[in-house]
Amino acid sequence: MTNILLHFNIRVVYNQFKDNETDTNYDIKEFIDSNMTLKESIDYIFNLYNIKLSKEQKKHKYTNLPEYIFGCFSSSSFDYNEDEVMNTKIGVLEEYFKISERILSIHYVDGIGGTLGESEGIIYFFHTREKDLHNTPHIHCWYSGEEFRVNLKTLKIIDDSFKSRKKTKLAMEVVTRNKDEFIRIWNLAVVKGLPFEFKGEI
């Protein structure tokens, strides 16, 4: 049996943007049996460190993790697909991708698909698990417990705006200025479940 030292960075966020938000980070280095699959190794780490997920997070425990963990798979002799990677042994992944040399970052946030930034107390983010409007590119704007969404194609407010007209105007100025960049990131974060780098200005 061969053991491989892996470095896991696991972040679990509950109730984001609410008063009872908790944000827990685990920086873990453990030897993993090379015969375990990636899925089995994640379960092993969660059990070993008693890491708890919310009901919503459990549904997506393994969704889109491979590309988020490894960045980009590039091997002419490895036929990549998500299920295959999750069920591939650590020893094989080490051989192809040298995963022992990487930090395996896994972030769990209740339905939030990426915070773009904050300005004037207004937070801009995507939501990956909402049932309505999932096929309509849109951005969430949050301020002091209030939230509304903006259609990124039409720049129309979908829900009731903030009570403050000034804050609503500021939010719409940011969304209008970053429309194309927000749509680009929507396609990465929401459609494909990939990490992203925001290149706009909040």
C-alpha positions as CSV (number, residue, x, y, z in Angstrom):
1,M,0.0,0.0,0.0
2,T,1.3,3.5,-1.0
3,N,0.3,6.6,0.8
4,I,0.3,10.0,-0.8
5,L,0.4,13.3,1.2
6,L,-2.4,15.6,0.0
7,H,-3.1,19.1,1.1
8,F,-6.8,20.0,1.4
9,N,-8.1,23.5,1.9
10,I,-11.8,23.2,2.7
11,R,-14.1,26.2,3.3
12,V,-17.7,25.8,4.5
13,V,-19.9,28.9,4.6
14,Y,-23.5,28.8,6.0
15,N,-26.2,31.5,5.7
16,Q,-24.1,33.9,3.6
17,F,-25.1,37.6,3.9
18,K,-27.2,36.9,7.0
19,D,-26.5,37.8,10.6
20,N,-25.9,34.2,11.7
21,E,-23.3,33.5,9.0
22,T,-20.6,31.1,9.9
23,D,-17.4,30.7,7.8
24,T,-15.2,27.7,8.7
25,N,-11.8,27.0,7.1
26,Y,-9.9,23.7,7.3
27,D,-6.3,23.5,6.2
28,I,-5.6,19.8,6.2
29,K,-2.5,17.7,5.2
30,E,-3.1,14.0,5.4
31,F,-1.6,10.8,3.9
32,I,-4.2,9.2,1.6
33,D,-4.1,5.6,0.5
34,S,-3.3,5.6,-3.3
35,N,-5.9,2.9,-3.9
36,M,-8.7,5.3,-2.6
37,T,-10.7,7.2,-5.2
38,L,-10.9,11.0,-5.1
39,K,-14.5,10.6,-3.9
40,E,-13.5,8.2,-1.2
41,S,-10.6,10.5,-0.1
42,I,-13.0,13.5,0.3
43,D,-15.4,11.3,2.4
44,Y,-12.4,10.1,4.4
45,I,-11.3,13.7,5.2
46,F,-14.8,14.8,6.0
47,N,-15.3,11.9,8.5
48,L,-11.8,12.3,10.0
49,Y,-12.2,16.0,10.8
50,N,-16.0,15.8,11.4
51,I,-16.7,18.4,8.7
52,K,-20.5,19.1,8.5
53,L,-22.3,20.3,5.4
54,S,-25.8,21.8,5.2
55,K,-28.6,19.8,3.6
56,E,-28.2,21.9,0.4
57,Q,-24.4,21.5,0.3
58,K,-24.7,17.7,0.7
59,K,-26.7,17.5,-2.5
60,H,-23.7,19.0,-4.4
61,K,-20.8,17.5,-2.4
62,Y,-19.1,16.3,-5.5
63,T,-20.6,18.5,-8.2
64,N,-18.0,20.2,-10.4
65,L,-15.2,19.5,-7.9
66,P,-12.6,18.1,-10.3
67,E,-12.1,21.2,-12.4
68,Y,-12.3,23.4,-9.3
69,I,-9.7,21.3,-7.5
70,F,-7.3,20.7,-10.3
71,G,-7.8,23.8,-12.4
72,C,-7.6,22.2,-15.8
73,F,-7.0,18.6,-16.8
74,S,-4.4,18.2,-19.6
75,S,-3.3,14.7,-20.5
76,S,-3.5,13.2,-23.9
77,S,-3.8,9.7,-22.3
78,F,-6.5,10.6,-19.8
79,D,-10.1,10.8,-21.1
80,Y,-11.6,13.4,-18.8
81,N,-15.1,13.4,-17.5
82,E,-16.3,14.4,-14.1
83,D,-17.6,11.0,-13.0
84,E,-14.5,9.3,-14.1
85,V,-12.2,11.6,-12.2
86,M,-14.2,11.4,-9.0
87,N,-14.0,7.6,-9.2
88,T,-10.3,7.4,-10.2
89,K,-7.8,6.3,-7.7
90,I,-5.5,8.8,-6.1
91,G,-2.5,7.0,-7.3
92,V,-3.6,7.4,-10.9
93,L,-4.4,11.1,-10.4
94,E,-1.0,11.6,-8.9
95,E,0.7,9.9,-11.8
96,Y,-1.1,12.1,-14.4
97,F,-1.6,15.4,-12.5
98,K,0.9,15.4,-9.6
99,I,-1.9,16.3,-7.2
100,S,0.5,16.0,-4.2
101,E,2.1,19.3,-5.4
102,R,-1.2,21.2,-5.4
103,I,-3.5,22.6,-2.8
104,L,-6.9,20.9,-3.3
105,S,-9.3,23.8,-2.6
106,I,-12.9,22.8,-2.0
107,H,-15.4,25.6,-1.2
108,Y,-19.0,25.0,-0.1
109,V,-21.3,28.0,0.1
110,D,-25.1,27.6,0.4
111,G,-26.1,28.2,-3.2
112,I,-23.8,31.1,-3.8
113,G,-21.9,30.8,-7.0
114,G,-19.4,33.6,-6.6
115,T,-19.1,37.0,-5.0
116,L,-18.0,39.7,-7.4
117,G,-17.3,42.4,-4.9
118,E,-18.7,45.1,-2.6
119,S,-19.0,48.9,-2.9
120,E,-21.0,51.4,-0.8
121,G,-22.3,48.5,1.2
122,I,-23.8,46.7,-1.8
123,I,-22.6,43.2,-2.5
124,Y,-22.9,41.6,-6.0
125,F,-23.0,37.9,-6.5
126,F,-24.4,34.9,-8.5
127,H,-26.6,32.1,-7.1
128,T,-26.1,28.7,-8.6
129,R,-28.9,26.7,-7.1
130,E,-32.0,28.8,-7.4
131,K,-34.9,27.1,-9.3
132,D,-36.3,30.1,-11.2
133,L,-34.4,32.1,-13.8
134,H,-31.6,29.6,-13.9
135,N,-31.4,30.0,-17.7
136,T,-31.5,33.8,-17.6
137,P,-28.2,35.5,-17.0
138,H,-28.7,37.8,-14.0
139,I,-26.8,39.2,-11.1
140,H,-27.9,39.5,-7.4
141,C,-27.5,42.8,-5.6
142,W,-27.7,42.7,-1.8
143,Y,-27.8,45.6,0.7
144,S,-28.6,45.7,4.4
145,G,-30.9,42.6,4.3
146,E,-32.5,43.6,1.0
147,E,-31.9,41.9,-2.4
148,F,-32.9,42.2,-6.0
149,R,-31.8,40.7,-9.3
150,V,-31.0,42.3,-12.6
151,N,-31.4,40.7,-16.0
152,L,-28.0,41.1,-17.6
153,K,-29.3,41.0,-21.1
154,T,-32.0,43.7,-20.7
155,L,-30.6,45.5,-17.6
156,K,-34.1,45.4,-16.1
157,I,-34.7,44.9,-12.4
158,I,-36.4,41.6,-11.9
159,D,-37.6,42.0,-8.2
160,D,-38.4,44.9,-6.0
161,S,-35.5,47.3,-5.8
162,F,-33.9,48.6,-2.6
163,K,-35.9,50.9,-0.5
164,S,-33.2,53.5,-1.0
165,R,-33.4,55.0,-4.5
166,K,-29.8,56.1,-4.1
167,K,-28.5,52.6,-3.4
168,T,-30.6,51.2,-6.3
169,K,-29.1,53.7,-8.6
170,L,-25.6,52.9,-7.5
171,A,-26.2,49.2,-7.9
172,M,-27.6,49.7,-11.5
173,E,-24.6,51.8,-12.4
174,V,-22.2,49.0,-11.3
175,V,-24.3,46.4,-13.2
176,T,-24.5,48.5,-16.4
177,R,-20.8,49.2,-16.3
178,N,-19.9,45.5,-15.9
179,K,-22.7,44.0,-18.0
180,D,-20.4,42.1,-20.4
181,E,-18.0,41.0,-17.7
182,F,-20.9,39.7,-15.5
183,I,-22.3,37.7,-18.5
184,R,-18.8,36.2,-19.1
185,I,-18.6,35.1,-15.5
186,W,-22.2,33.9,-15.4
187,N,-21.2,31.4,-18.2
188,L,-18.2,30.3,-16.1
189,A,-19.6,30.2,-12.6
190,V,-23.3,29.3,-13.1
191,V,-23.4,27.5,-16.5
192,K,-20.1,25.5,-16.2
193,G,-19.5,25.6,-12.4
194,L,-15.9,26.8,-12.9
195,P,-13.8,29.2,-10.9
196,F,-13.3,32.7,-12.3
197,E,-11.3,35.9,-12.0
198,F,-13.4,39.1,-12.0
199,K,-11.8,41.7,-14.3
200,G,-14.4,44.5,-13.9
201,E,-14.7,47.4,-11.5
202,I,-17.2,47.4,-8.6
